[in-house]
Amino acid sequence: MEEKLPRSLKNLDLNTNREPKDKILVSAYLSSLLTGISPLNSKPPSLVSLCLGVIGKHLDEMIPCLADIAAIFPADIKMSLAAIARRRKLLDDDVIISLADSSWEILDVSGSDLTNSGLAKVAEMCKSLRAVDISRCNKITSLGVSELLQHCRSLETLRCGGCPSSESTIRRSLGLFKPNLSNVEGETWEELDTSEIGHGGQSLRWLVWPRIDKDSLEMLSSECPRIVVNPKPSLVSYRTDEVPQEALPDVALDGPFVKDIDPKTWVVTEVEQKPSSFPLSNELPIAEKFRLAYAERDARLAPKRAKNARQHQRRAERDWMMSSDKAKAMVLASKASRSLHKS
């Protein structure tokens, strides 16, 4: 896609007769096209963001002692680390429980290895959650959703789906959103308490389920009219300013907590796996490195394998001689033969 030249650069060229400041401006713009970072309208990262980037790159090494380290971090730093862990595919029960803070109002565990146990524990710790994203979590079932709704009474936005397992989970959880009208005889609607007719999801208003099936959508529309499914700001049925950012599918819940952190923090492992466009002449492909390492290990272990084979053969011969009558007879005959020759 062609980049639009900023207005300040439209009248500039690379002529050697230009002023030095114009050359610097053009060079800075060309550099921004290569790096993706514009020096014209971006500010340098803060010291906190730089530190989080360094911690994020080594987060896998810190996981064993993360619970002790995270205890001294404020809530927003814990959220940033959780966002980095999710992007690095390191987020699981132990990591999120170590980082969870009671003041959190959002929780984004999409695409992680979180289970029902981990989600229930975090929901119990973070009762003020307003928005939760459990999309593409194939280890979370309707039991985990039930625990979430029971503990987080202020939950307004739930994001789900994205994979077959998550689609099945939210489909089985729809009954949790329905009002329970079995024990409200003799009451009027004005006198009913929401805690009496809800299963725990009475505060839920926004459901982000991009691939919702027709039957589920019809059920929610008829039995849970308070829940808006896949809200879009362009709809005219409600004012656009009523839809929170957390309910828009294209907005990552934890995005604001990593917006100033270098994306290389969580894509460094992927970049290393990709072949370089300009490989160095003395750099071996990763497959060749593995082959050489295997060949070296095989040559180093060859004498040990030969020794083990000889021991196994002697052990097999000994076992055969101890268990076979014919072998015992041959041994006795050999001993008798040697005795006769000595005499």
PyMOL commands that set and color helices and strands:
alter all, ss='L'
color gray80, all
select helices_A, chain A and resi 7-9+20-35+47-57+59-70+75-87+93-99+116-125+142-151+164-172+174-176+189-191+194-197+214-223+240-242+245-247+255-257+264-273+286-323+325-342
alter helices_A, ss='H'
color red, helices_A
select strands_A, chain A and resi 106-108+131-133+157-159+206-208+228-229
alter strands_A, ss='S'
color yellow, strands_A
deselect
rebuild
show_as cartoon
